[in-house]
Amino acid sequence: MRNKLTDELAVCGLKAALALAEYHPETINRLFLRQDRFSLFTKVCKKLAERKRPYKICEDEELERLCKSVHHQGVVMMIEEPVIEPLTREDLDLWAQEGKTGLVLHEVGNDHNLGAIARVAAFFDAHFIVVNEHDTEARLSTSAYRIAEGGMEHITVRKIGNTAAFLQDAAQKILVIGTDTRARRRIGDLSGMVKDWQTRSGTGRPGIALTLGNEENGLPQDVKDNCTYLLRVPGTGNIESLNVSQAAALFLHEVYDL
């Protein structure tokens, strides 16, 4: 939940809070926690005291009020409202040079999906998530952080205004894979595509951008037209498609296993 008076965001959930405390403790403005969680956050409390920032032992009712969720798991941290920076050419060049893997999300729909995808991305060592700035539902919210279970601390999130135009430019530097339930090629063909890129370019493993659309409509045609390849996950056909975070997990596992 966002505190509009202080421009802060509540981060709750034990794993999300522990990851924030380990990797970005300097971003924590205030800490509220149950007595039984105190031993896990003594270092953070000490650092907060040194910065003259408050921490407080609370009961569940107050924690729930702070984050507007019963799923706080005994800890709530207040951080400055996250701002997703626009993607720069330097970002793309770096990802290409270092062979980074990431995801481009086109109208994925909600912050729960964003959180689940961030968790998957961190698990499989993906470096970035790119969202469309016109997607008002996929936000860095309290729910997204909680569902990511610490994954937000391991990825870079950037925004773009036009997915098709971005992919057209990106495809000159990295391998752009679009997901499409009607694609001729399958997810298992990805390794051959990577080897083909390496042969043609004479370089190491390319940067890879896995592009996913929303679960209702998938990727629009102009986005698919600017992907290097379109791939599908083969299945029984009993269900038309997977949840977008499930699809992300399968594709990222395929890349991780290359």
N, C-alpha and C positions, 0 to 999 in steps of 0.2 A: 504494500500500500504506500502511496505517496503522501507525504505531509506537505500540503500546499503552502503552509505558513513558513516552513523552513526550507522548502525545496529539497527535502530528503526522501529517500526510499528505504523502506524496511526490508531487511534481508533476514529471513527466518529459516528454520530447519537446521538441524545439527550439522550435517555434512557441508551445507552451503556456508554456514557460519565458521566452521573450522577451516575450510579452504580460504575464506576471506581473511581470517586471522593469520593464516600461515603465509599467504602470498601477497596480500595487499592490506596489511594492518593500518597503514597510514591513511587509508580512505575511511576508516571507521570514526564517526563523530561521537556516537553515544552507544552504550551497550546496556541491555536489560536482560537479566537471566535469572533462572531459578537457582536456589541454593545448591541443588544437587549437580548443577552444571559448572559451578564456580571453579572447581579444580582443573577443568579443561581449559579455562580461559584466564588463568592467573597472569600469564605473560602479557596478554592483551590489556588486562586491567591495569597492570603496572605501567605499560606504555601510555595508556589513556591518562593515567594520573600525572605522568610526566608532561603530557601535552595539555594538562588542565582540562581534560574532557571527562564527562561524568560516566560512571557505570553504577548500576543499581540492581539489587536483589529484589525480585518481584515474584508474585504468585501468578498462576496461570491466567487468571482473569485479566490482569493488567497486560500481560504479554499478548493475549488475544486481542485486546483493544488496540494495542500498538500496531499490530500487523494485519488486523481484520481476518484472522485465520485461526482455526483450532489446531492447525498443523505446525505450530511454531517449534515443537519439540524442546521447549524450555529455554530458548534463546532468541533474542531479536537484536539485530544490529542496525543502526541508522547510518546510512551513507548519503553522500550528496547524490542528487538525482542524476543517474547515468545519462550521458549524451552520446549518441551514436554519431561519430564523425563521418563526413563524406569520404568515400574511397578516392584516393589520389593515384596518379600515374606512378608515383614512387612506390606505393603499396603493391601495385600489380607487378612492377618491374622486380621488386624484391622477392615476391612469391615465385615469379618465374625463375629468377636466378638461383634460388635456394630449393627449387623443386617442391614447394609446399602444396599440400592438399587442403581443400576447403569446400564449402557449400555456397551456392547461390540460391536463395529462396525467393520464389516469385509468388506473392500473395498466399503465404502458407496458412494464414487464417487466424491464429491466436497465439498468445504468449505461452500457453501450455505446450503447444507444439514446439515453439522456439526453445523452451527450457529442455524438453526431451531431446531435441536435436543437439543442443549444446552439450548435454551429458554424453551422448553418443560420440560427438566430435572429439571431446576430450579423451574419451576411452580409447579411440582409435588414432589418437595423435594428429587429428586434423587441426590446421592452424587458424583458419578464418571462416567466418560466416558473413555473407553479404545479403542484406535485406533491401527490399524496395521501399523507398521513403514514403510511397503512397499507401503502403500497407499499414493502416493505423491500428490493426489488431495485434500484430507480432511486435511486442514491446519488451524492453528490459524492465520487467515488472517484478514485484515481490513473488508472484507465482512462478515466473520464468526462472528466477534465481533458485527458488526452493526446489523446483522439479529438476533443474540442472544438477543438483546435489554437489556443487563445487565446480562444475564444468565451466562456468562463466569465467573463472580465474585463469583458465588455460587457453582461451581463444581470443582472437581479435574480431570485433564486430564492426562492420562498416556498412554504409548505406549508399545506394545509387538511385538515380531518378528514372532511368530507362533501362530495363533489363536487356532488351534486344540489342540496343546500341552498345551497352557495356560488353556483352558477349561477343559482338562483332569485333570489337577492339581486342578483347582478351584472347580470342582464338588465334590471334597472330603470335601470341607469346606462351600460352599454356594450352593444355588439352582440355577442351570443354565438352563434358559428357552430359547430355540431357536425358532425363528419364521419361519414358513414354510407354504406356501399357500396350500400345499397338506397334511398337518398333519391331523391325525384322531381326535385328541383332539382339543377343542376350547378354546378361551381366557377365557371364563366363568368357565373353569375347574381349573383355577389357584388357587382359594381359597382352593379347596380340596387338591391340591398338597402341599400347604403351611401347611395345618393342618396335612397332612400325615407326612411331614418332622418333624414337631414339636412332633408328637406322637412317631416316631421312634427314634428321637434324645433326647427327653426329655428336650428340650431347648425352648427358646422363638422363636419369628419370625426370620427366617433365613435371612442371606444376600442373595440378589437376583441379578443375572446378566442376563439382557435381551439381547439376542444376535441377531443382525439384519445384514442382508447382503445387497448387492446392489440391486437396483430395477430391473435390467435386468436378473441377474442369481440367486439371492437369496444366501443362504448359501451353500457352497460346501459340499459334502457328509462327508468328514472327520471332518468338523466342526459340522455338525448335529449329527454325531456318538458320539460326546463327550458332548452333551447337556443332562441334566437330563431328560427333557421333550421337545417335540416339540408341539407348539400350532399354531393355525391359527385364523384369524379374519374372521368369517363367513360373507358372503355377497351374493349379487344376482348372481354373476358370470358374469355380464355384462362387468365388468372391472376385469382383472386378479388379480391386486394387488393395494395396496395403495402406495402413496409416503412414503419413509422410515420414514420421520419425522411424518407423520400422523399415521403410525403404532406404532411408538415410543410413541406418545401421548396416543393412546388407551391402550397400555400395561401398561404404567406408571400410567394412571388413575386407571386401574384395581388393581395394586399393592397399590396405595395410598388409595384406598377405602377398603382395607382389614381390 
